[in-house]
Amino acid sequence: MAKLYADEQFPRPVVEAQRRFGHNVTTVQEAGQAGAADPDVLTFAIANQLTVLTQNRRDFIKLHQVNPNHDGIIVCSENRDFLELAQQINEAVCHEVTLQGKLLRVSRPG
């Protein structure tokens, strides 16, 4: 089970599916951080030992390069097949022993 932190634009159906897979998912909105800048999202995640879940690939890849000392960042391609995206995230997380300091990329098939 992973402790995930979904950023502001992350699709709610994927968040709900991750919870059904048994992952502990907090959204930026639930944490009272709506509107937070990307560096602040990462800072909050680090302080709370959460793995960031985002479709904002470009910005979070840059943040990872600047500060690889985090509890993981999962960057996802946009995929309107929410169940497929949720399954891909679950598989990626389950294949890792730890997410500490890792940047995982989940891309839309095809």
CYANA upper distance limits for C-alpha pairs under 8 A (distance plus 0.5 A):
  1 MET  CA     22 GLY  CA      6.49
  1 MET  CA     23 HIS  CA      5.32
  1 MET  CA     24 ASN  CA      7.51
  1 MET  CA     94 CYS  CA      8.35
  2 ALA  CA     23 HIS  CA      5.55
  2 ALA  CA     24 ASN  CA      6.61
  2 ALA  CA     25 VAL  CA      8.48
  2 ALA  CA     51 THR  CA      8.13
  2 ALA  CA     93 VAL  CA      7.67
  3 LYS  CA     23 HIS  CA      6.72
  3 LYS  CA     24 ASN  CA      5.28
  3 LYS  CA     25 VAL  CA      6.43
  3 LYS  CA     26 THR  CA      8.41
  3 LYS  CA     49 GLN  CA      8.08
  3 LYS  CA     50 LEU  CA      5.73
  3 LYS  CA     51 THR  CA      6.61
  4 LEU  CA     23 HIS  CA      7.70
  4 LEU  CA     24 ASN  CA      6.58
  4 LEU  CA     25 VAL  CA      5.13
  4 LEU  CA     26 THR  CA      6.74
  4 LEU  CA     50 LEU  CA      5.77
  4 LEU  CA     51 THR  CA      5.15
  4 LEU  CA     52 VAL  CA      6.38
  4 LEU  CA     53 LEU  CA      6.87
  5 TYR  CA     25 VAL  CA      6.29
  5 TYR  CA     26 THR  CA      5.46
  5 TYR  CA     27 THR  CA      6.04
  5 TYR  CA     28 VAL  CA      7.37
  5 TYR  CA     45 ALA  CA      7.13
  5 TYR  CA     50 LEU  CA      6.26
  5 TYR  CA     51 THR  CA      6.20
  5 TYR  CA     52 VAL  CA      5.23
  5 TYR  CA     53 LEU  CA      6.19
  6 ALA  CA     10 PHE  CA      6.44
  6 ALA  CA     15 VAL  CA      7.75
  6 ALA  CA     25 VAL  CA      7.49
  6 ALA  CA     26 THR  CA      6.77
  6 ALA  CA     27 THR  CA      5.14
  6 ALA  CA     28 VAL  CA      6.64
  6 ALA  CA     52 VAL  CA      6.47
  6 ALA  CA     53 LEU  CA      5.11
  6 ALA  CA     54 THR  CA      6.67
  7 ASP  CA     27 THR  CA      6.69
  7 ASP  CA     28 VAL  CA      5.84
  7 ASP  CA     41 VAL  CA      7.72
  7 ASP  CA     52 VAL  CA      7.55
  7 ASP  CA     53 LEU  CA      6.75
  7 ASP  CA     54 THR  CA      6.11
  8 GLU  CA     27 THR  CA      7.55
  8 GLU  CA     28 VAL  CA      6.04
  8 GLU  CA     29 GLN  CA      7.22
  8 GLU  CA     34 ALA  CA      6.92
  8 GLU  CA     35 GLY  CA      7.87
  9 GLN  CA     54 THR  CA      8.17
  9 GLN  CA     55 GLN  CA      8.10
 10 PHE  CA     14 VAL  CA      8.21
 10 PHE  CA     15 VAL  CA      8.14
 10 PHE  CA     53 LEU  CA      7.96
 10 PHE  CA     54 THR  CA      6.46
 10 PHE  CA     55 GLN  CA      6.99
 11 PRO  CA     15 VAL  CA      7.13
 11 PRO  CA     82 PHE  CA      8.22
 12 ARG  CA     16 GLU  CA      6.74
 13 PRO  CA     17 ALA  CA      6.68
 13 PRO  CA     82 PHE  CA      6.87
 13 PRO  CA     83 LEU  CA      8.42
 14 VAL  CA     18 GLN  CA      6.66
 14 VAL  CA     82 PHE  CA      6.05
 14 VAL  CA     83 LEU  CA      7.27
 14 VAL  CA     85 LEU  CA      7.52
 14 VAL  CA     86 ALA  CA      5.76
 15 VAL  CA     19 ARG  CA      6.94
 15 VAL  CA     25 VAL  CA      7.20
 15 VAL  CA     86 ALA  CA      8.31
 16 GLU  CA     20 ARG  CA      6.93
 17 ALA  CA     21 PHE  CA      6.82
 17 ALA  CA     83 LEU  CA      7.63
 17 ALA  CA     86 ALA  CA      6.58
 18 GLN  CA     22 GLY  CA      7.06
 18 GLN  CA     23 HIS  CA      6.05
 18 GLN  CA     24 ASN  CA      8.26
 18 GLN  CA     25 VAL  CA      7.61
 18 GLN  CA     86 ALA  CA      6.73
 18 GLN  CA     90 ASN  CA      7.49
 19 ARG  CA     23 HIS  CA      5.44
 19 ARG  CA     24 ASN  CA      6.60
 19 ARG  CA     25 VAL  CA      6.82
 21 PHE  CA     90 ASN  CA      7.73
 26 THR  CA     30 GLU  CA      6.83
 26 THR  CA     31 ALA  CA      7.35
 27 THR  CA     31 ALA  CA      6.79
 28 VAL  CA     32 GLY  CA      6.89
 28 VAL  CA     33 GLN  CA      5.58
 28 VAL  CA     34 ALA  CA      6.02
 28 VAL  CA     41 VAL  CA      8.14
 29 GLN  CA     33 GLN  CA      6.18
 29 GLN  CA     34 ALA  CA      5.32
 33 GLN  CA     41 VAL  CA      8.19
 36 ALA  CA     40 ASP  CA      6.41
 36 ALA  CA     41 VAL  CA      6.70
 37 ALA  CA     41 VAL  CA      6.83
 38 ASP  CA     42 LEU  CA      6.89
 38 ASP  CA     59 ASP  CA      7.85
 38 ASP  CA     60 PHE  CA      7.90
 39 PRO  CA     43 THR  CA      6.63
 39 PRO  CA     63 LEU  CA      7.61
 40 ASP  CA     44 PHE  CA      6.55
 41 VAL  CA     45 ALA  CA      6.70
 41 VAL  CA     52 VAL  CA      8.46
 42 LEU  CA     46 ILE  CA      6.60
 42 LEU  CA     52 VAL  CA      7.45
 42 LEU  CA     70 HIS  CA      8.35
 43 THR  CA     47 ALA  CA      6.66
 44 PHE  CA     48 ASN  CA      6.70
 45 ALA  CA     49 GLN  CA      6.26
 45 ALA  CA     50 LEU  CA      5.17
 45 ALA  CA     51 THR  CA      6.93
 45 ALA  CA     52 VAL  CA      7.01
 45 ALA  CA     70 HIS  CA      8.29
 45 ALA  CA     71 ASP  CA      7.96
 46 ILE  CA     50 LEU  CA      6.70
 46 ILE  CA     51 THR  CA      8.45
 46 ILE  CA     70 HIS  CA      5.95
 46 ILE  CA     71 ASP  CA      6.67
 49 GLN  CA     70 HIS  CA      8.27
 49 GLN  CA     71 ASP  CA      6.24
 50 LEU  CA     71 ASP  CA      6.28
 50 LEU  CA     72 GLY  CA      7.87
 51 THR  CA     70 HIS  CA      8.28
 51 THR  CA     71 ASP  CA      5.66
 51 THR  CA     72 GLY  CA      5.04
 51 THR  CA     73 ILE  CA      5.92
 51 THR  CA     74 ILE  CA      7.70
 51 THR  CA     99 LEU  CA      7.80
 52 VAL  CA     71 ASP  CA      8.41
 52 VAL  CA     72 GLY  CA      6.84
 52 VAL  CA     73 ILE  CA      5.14
 52 VAL  CA     74 ILE  CA      6.51
 53 LEU  CA     73 ILE  CA      6.70
 53 LEU  CA     74 ILE  CA      5.45
 53 LEU  CA     75 VAL  CA      6.80
 53 LEU  CA     76 CYS  CA      8.23
 54 THR  CA     60 PHE  CA      8.39
 54 THR  CA     73 ILE  CA      8.27
 54 THR  CA     74 ILE  CA      6.79
 54 THR  CA     75 VAL  CA      5.61
 54 THR  CA     76 CYS  CA      6.62
 55 GLN  CA     75 VAL  CA      5.99
 55 GLN  CA     76 CYS  CA      5.23
 55 GLN  CA     77 SER  CA      6.39
 55 GLN  CA     78 GLU  CA      6.83
 56 ASN  CA     60 PHE  CA      6.84
 56 ASN  CA     75 VAL  CA      7.26
 56 ASN  CA     76 CYS  CA      8.12
 57 ARG  CA     61 ILE  CA      6.40
 57 ARG  CA     75 VAL  CA      5.70
 57 ARG  CA     76 CYS  CA      7.22
 57 ARG  CA     77 SER  CA      8.03
 58 ARG  CA     62 LYS  CA      6.91
 59 ASP  CA     63 LEU  CA      6.75
 60 PHE  CA     64 HIS  CA      6.53
 60 PHE  CA     73 ILE  CA      7.96
 60 PHE  CA     75 VAL  CA      7.83
 61 ILE  CA     65 GLN  CA      6.80
 61 ILE  CA     75 VAL  CA      8.25
 61 ILE  CA    103 LEU  CA      8.01
 62 LYS  CA     66 VAL  CA      6.82
 63 LEU  CA     67 ASN  CA      6.44
 63 LEU  CA     68 PRO  CA      8.28
 64 HIS  CA     68 PRO  CA      5.37
 64 HIS  CA     69 ASN  CA      8.49
 64 HIS  CA     73 ILE  CA      8.06
 64 HIS  CA    103 LEU  CA      7.56
 68 PRO  CA    101 GLY  CA      5.77
 68 PRO  CA    102 LYS  CA      7.91
 69 ASN  CA    100 GLN  CA      8.05
 69 ASN  CA    101 GLY  CA      5.80
 70 HIS  CA    100 GLN  CA      6.58
 70 HIS  CA    101 GLY  CA      5.54
 70 HIS  CA    102 LYS  CA      8.31
 71 ASP  CA     99 LEU  CA      6.40
 71 ASP  CA    100 GLN  CA      4.73
 71 ASP  CA    101 GLY  CA      6.11
 71 ASP  CA    102 LYS  CA      7.87
 72 GLY  CA     99 LEU  CA      5.29
 72 GLY  CA    100 GLN  CA      5.62
 72 GLY  CA    101 GLY  CA      5.72
 72 GLY  CA    102 LYS  CA      5.35
 72 GLY  CA    103 LEU  CA      6.44
 72 GLY  CA    104 LEU  CA      8.20
 73 ILE  CA     99 LEU  CA      8.32
 73 ILE  CA    101 GLY  CA      8.37
 73 ILE  CA    102 LYS  CA      6.88
 73 ILE  CA    103 LEU  CA      5.40
 73 ILE  CA    104 LEU  CA      6.77
 74 ILE  CA    103 LEU  CA      6.36
 74 ILE  CA    104 LEU  CA      5.18
 74 ILE  CA    105 ARG  CA      6.40
 74 ILE  CA    106 VAL  CA      7.64
 75 VAL  CA    103 LEU  CA      7.87
 75 VAL  CA    104 LEU  CA      6.73
 75 VAL  CA    105 ARG  CA      5.55
 75 VAL  CA    106 VAL  CA      6.67
 76 CYS  CA    105 ARG  CA      6.42
 76 CYS  CA    106 VAL  CA      5.09
 76 CYS  CA    107 SER  CA      6.31
 76 CYS  CA    108 ARG  CA      8.37
 77 SER  CA    106 VAL  CA      6.81
 77 SER  CA    107 SER  CA      5.40
 77 SER  CA    108 ARG  CA      6.22
 78 GLU  CA    107 SER  CA      8.46
 78 GLU  CA    108 ARG  CA      7.53
 79 ASN  CA     84 GLU  CA      8.47
 79 ASN  CA     85 LEU  CA      6.81
 79 ASN  CA    108 ARG  CA      6.51
 81 ASP  CA     85 LEU  CA      6.82
 82 PHE  CA     86 ALA  CA      6.53
 83 LEU  CA     87 GLN  CA      6.63
 84 GLU  CA     88 GLN  CA      6.71
 85 LEU  CA     89 ILE  CA      6.73
 85 LEU  CA    106 VAL  CA      8.47
 85 LEU  CA    108 ARG  CA      7.94
 86 ALA  CA     90 ASN  CA      6.65
 87 GLN  CA     91 GLU  CA      6.61
 88 GLN  CA     92 ALA  CA      6.63
 88 GLN  CA    106 VAL  CA      7.20
 89 ILE  CA     93 VAL  CA      6.64
 89 ILE  CA    106 VAL  CA      7.07
 90 ASN  CA     94 CYS  CA      6.53
 91 GLU  CA     95 HIS  CA      6.72
 92 ALA  CA     96 GLU  CA      7.40
 92 ALA  CA    104 LEU  CA      7.98
 92 ALA  CA    106 VAL  CA      8.03
 93 VAL  CA     99 LEU  CA      8.14
 99 LEU  CA    103 LEU  CA      8.41
